[in-house]
Amino acid sequence: MAKARPIPELGEDDAFAAAAAKIVATRARELADEAAGVLDVDDIERVHDMRVATRRLRAALEVFEPCFSKRRFRATLKEVKALADALGERRDRDVTIAALTDFESEIGAPDRPGIRNLTERLRHEQAKANEGLAPYVTRARVTALRERLDELVAEAEGTIPATSSVSPTGVPGPREGSDVGTVRPVPEAPTDPDVRAVTNGGEPR
């Protein structure tokens, strides 16, 4: 499993929103970097590493939800969850195939054909799961997700207002009067136990 990156310049005196910006920015970079080669079924750890990156990112987003406008947060989290689900479908088959391959080497020859048949069936499911994952890890899709995350970071930093009509990526923002401008009250300091997971690389739930 890829080790979580440290959060640059994160201090215990940081405001909640400032911590949100730093942590989400780092977890977003991790996710984007793990996308390379993720469809290679001969290196199943790539899927595992990207899946772990999505879990870390999701945990960070959910911990710092109050820092973001509702609609932008929900759209981004929905995309992260969809990516995680697609990665999970591939990962389930990867793990089972690896386990069956090891098991086949330990049993007697008369029992091996049945294990091989099951493995072949799972390889077919693995291929289908890879087809389902492919649209989520194209360069364009990963870049678009990264841009969504950058907008959330900019909101937390205060460099763009939550009611901005044009995002930093040039995509039209919400119409005036939408609920995107409603940013919920922000606590003074992160106290949720999951903050430790997203800041120090511990495994989020």
C-alpha positions in Angstrom: 0.0 0.0 0.0 1.3 3.4 -1.0 2.3 5.5 2.0 0.3 8.6 2.6 2.1 11.8 1.9 2.8 14.2 4.7 0.8 17.4 4.7 3.1 20.4 3.9 3.1 23.2 6.5 0.2 21.8 8.5 0.4 23.2 12.0 -1.6 22.6 15.1 -2.6 26.3 15.2 -4.1 26.3 11.7 -7.7 27.3 11.4 -10.1 24.5 10.4 -10.5 25.8 6.9 -6.8 26.3 6.4 -6.2 22.7 7.5 -9.0 21.6 5.1 -7.3 23.3 2.2 -3.9 21.8 2.9 -5.1 18.3 3.5 -7.6 18.1 0.6 -5.0 19.5 -1.8 -2.4 16.8 -0.8 -4.9 14.0 -1.0 -6.1 15.2 -4.4 -2.5 15.1 -5.7 -2.1 11.6 -4.3 -5.2 10.4 -6.1 -4.2 11.9 -9.5 -0.7 10.4 -9.2 -2.1 6.9 -8.6 -4.1 6.9 -11.8 -1.2 5.9 -14.0 -1.3 2.3 -15.1 -4.3 1.4 -12.9 -5.9 -0.7 -15.7 -2.9 -3.0 -15.9 -4.2 -6.3 -14.5 -0.7 -7.7 -14.3 0.1 -5.2 -11.5 -2.9 -5.3 -9.2 -1.3 -3.2 -6.5 -1.9 -0.1 -8.7 -5.7 -0.5 -8.2 -5.2 -1.1 -4.5 -3.1 2.1 -4.1 -5.6 4.2 -6.0 -8.4 2.8 -4.0 -6.7 3.6 -0.8 -6.1 7.1 -2.1 -9.8 7.6 -2.8 -10.6 6.4 0.8 -8.2 8.9 2.3 -9.6 11.7 0.1 -13.2 10.8 0.9 -12.4 10.8 4.6 -10.8 14.3 4.3 -13.8 15.6 2.4 -16.3 14.3 4.9 -14.3 15.6 7.9 -14.0 19.1 6.4 -17.5 19.2 4.8 -18.5 22.4 6.7 -15.7 24.3 4.8 -17.3 23.9 1.4 -20.5 25.0 -0.3 -23.1 22.3 -0.4 -23.7 21.7 -4.1 -20.0 21.8 -5.1 -19.1 19.5 -2.2 -21.9 17.0 -3.0 -21.0 16.8 -6.7 -17.3 16.2 -5.9 -18.0 13.6 -3.2 -20.4 11.8 -5.6 -17.6 11.5 -8.2 -15.1 10.3 -5.6 -17.5 7.7 -4.4 -18.3 6.5 -8.0 -14.6 6.1 -8.6 -14.1 4.2 -5.4 -16.9 1.8 -6.3 -15.4 1.1 -9.7 -12.0 0.5 -8.2 -13.6 -1.8 -5.6 -15.2 -3.9 -8.3 -11.8 -4.5 -9.9 -10.0 -5.0 -6.6 -12.4 -7.7 -5.4 -11.6 -9.8 -8.5 -7.9 -9.1 -8.3 -7.7 -10.4 -4.7 -9.8 -13.5 -5.3 -7.8 -14.5 -8.4 -4.6 -14.1 -6.5 -5.9 -16.2 -3.7 -7.1 -18.9 -6.0 -3.8 -19.0 -7.9 -2.0 -19.6 -4.6 -4.5 -22.2 -3.6 -4.1 -24.1 -6.9 -0.4 -24.5 -6.3 -1.0 -26.1 -2.9 -3.7 -28.7 -3.8 -3.5 -32.0 -5.6 -3.6 -32.2 -9.4 -7.1 -33.9 -9.5 -8.6 -30.8 -7.9 -6.8 -28.2 -10.0 -9.1 -28.1 -13.1 -12.0 -26.9 -11.0 -10.0 -24.1 -9.5 -8.8 -23.1 -12.9 -12.3 -22.9 -14.2 -13.3 -20.7 -11.4 -10.3 -18.5 -11.9 -11.1 -18.2 -15.6 -14.6 -17.1 -14.8 -13.2 -14.5 -12.4 -10.8 -13.3 -15.0 -13.8 -12.6 -17.2 -15.4 -10.6 -14.4 -12.1 -8.8 -13.9 -12.0 -7.8 -17.5 -15.6 -6.5 -17.3 -14.8 -4.6 -14.1 -11.8 -3.1 -15.8 -14.1 -1.9 -18.6 -16.3 -0.3 -16.0 -13.3 1.4 -14.4 -11.8 2.7 -17.6 -14.0 5.8 -18.0 -13.2 7.0 -14.5 -9.4 7.0 -15.0 -9.1 8.7 -18.3 -6.8 11.7 -18.3 -9.8 14.0 -18.9 -11.9 12.5 -16.1 -9.1 12.6 -13.6 -8.2 16.1 -14.6 -11.8 17.2 -14.2 -12.0 15.7 -10.7 -8.8 17.4 -9.8 -10.2 20.7 -10.9 -13.3 20.1 -8.8 -11.1 19.4 -5.8 -9.0 22.5 -6.5 -12.2 24.6 -6.4 -13.0 23.2 -3.0 -9.5 24.0 -1.8 -9.8 27.5 -3.1 -13.1 27.9 -1.3 -11.5 26.8 2.0 -8.6 29.2 1.4 -11.0 32.0 0.6 -9.4 32.7 -2.7 -12.7 32.2 -4.5 -16.1 32.9 -2.9 -18.6 30.1 -2.6 -21.0 32.2 -4.8 -18.5 32.8 -7.6 -20.2 32.7 -11.0 -17.0 31.5 -12.8 -14.7 28.9 -11.3 -10.9 29.0 -11.7 -11.2 26.4 -14.4 -13.5 28.6 -16.5 -16.6 26.4 -15.8 -19.7 28.5 -15.1 -20.6 28.4 -11.5 -23.9 28.4 -9.7 -26.7 30.9 -10.5 -27.3 33.7 -8.1 -29.6 32.6 -5.4 -28.6 28.9 -5.4 -27.6 27.2 -2.2 -24.0 27.0 -3.2 -23.2 30.2 -1.4 -24.4 28.7 1.9 -21.3 27.6 3.7 -22.1 26.1 7.1 -20.5 27.3 10.3 -16.9 26.2 10.6 -15.5 24.8 13.9 -12.4 26.6 15.3 -10.3 23.4 15.3 -10.6 19.9 13.9 -11.7 17.6 16.7 -13.2 14.7 14.9 -11.2 11.4 15.4 -11.1 10.9 11.6 -8.9 14.0 11.3 -6.0 12.0 12.6 -6.6 9.5 9.8 -6.5 12.1 7.0 -3.6 14.1 8.5 -1.2 11.3 9.5 -2.0 8.8 6.8 -3.8 6.4 9.2 -6.3 4.2 7.5 -9.7 5.9 7.3 -12.8 3.9 8.2 
